[in-house]
């Protein structure tokens, strides 16, 4: 009776939960397209589904008249537990956090999903073959010993799940979930250990009914707690994903704002540069307009041309001699040119030379540079 209740409750709860999880997975898959980040939902859903399906088939076998300790029911339970462990293992890499991964997860990520499933099944088939054949051919071998195949795997998976869940909850600032995760691990250890401890040993501390009740309670409890923790993890993953998406949008806006500020700063610099160029152009325009009003005689142009050619290397006296005019006459021309051009100061000669070069007055020169 107690076994019937256990199977019925597990079948109903797990199958309904699996359907809900599958719909969540399909919805997220259609929303984001990339399944890599949500594969954990799929594998968690399959783990829950296989529990429910196993409990349903077991209950059907019981109704059909199979005894609870029949080899078929024992082997079915073993198969369900091994498949469940496989699906939970495959889900572990999808539990998001920024902490170092456990050894089992590092081992899983060395293979793709198909390779790991093939490796897992190959190893278990070889081990299971030995146990099952021995159990079938020898009546002295208890069916409980077949569970030795599952117990080490279940404990390793449970411990890896505990580590990954706690890291994920820590990443989400949900450290208060450490205790439920640890309770889940303890319940799994109790549930798998319950299968292997002989009745004659357990009844030394518990009555037969109490021992059976303990097994049913732990079997149901750890499955329910697993579903609850998964639901919390899924909700927090969804919340964290949306929060990270919002943060991504904020970061993107900040980046765009920085780029706009940089562009604006560049435009301001270019504007200032353009303004400086405009001022320079206005100065040059004024100079050109001024030059149009300036009227120099041919002799004055000749003086400026000769200054442009050799003014840097020759003195006024040298240039005057080369032009066959007196120094006083040359300086008189220079004085008149300075007056016309509004040139004054100690660097008057340099200003005249610069003016002559800029306005291409060297073409009026009558002497050569080496003259």
Secondary structure, 3 states (H helix, E strand, C coil): CHHHHHHHHHHHHHHHHHHHHHHHHHHHHHHHCCCHHHHHHHHHHHHHHHHHHHHHHHHHHHHCCCCCCCHHHHHHHHHHHHHHHHHHHHHHCCCCCCCCCCHHHHHHCCCCHHHHHHHHHHHHHHHHHHHHHHHHHCCCCCHHHHHHHHHHHHHHHHHHHHHHHHHHHHHCCCHHHHHHHHHHHHHHHHHHHHHHCCHHHHCCCCCHHHHHHHHHHHHHHHHHHHHHHHHHHHHHHHHHHHHHHHHHHHHHHHHHHHHHHHHHHHHHHHHHHHHHHHHHHHHHHHHHHHHHHCCCCHHHHHHHHHHHHHCCCCCHHHHHHHCCCCHHHHHHHHHHHHHHHCCCCCCHHHHHHHHHHHCCHHHHCCCCCCC
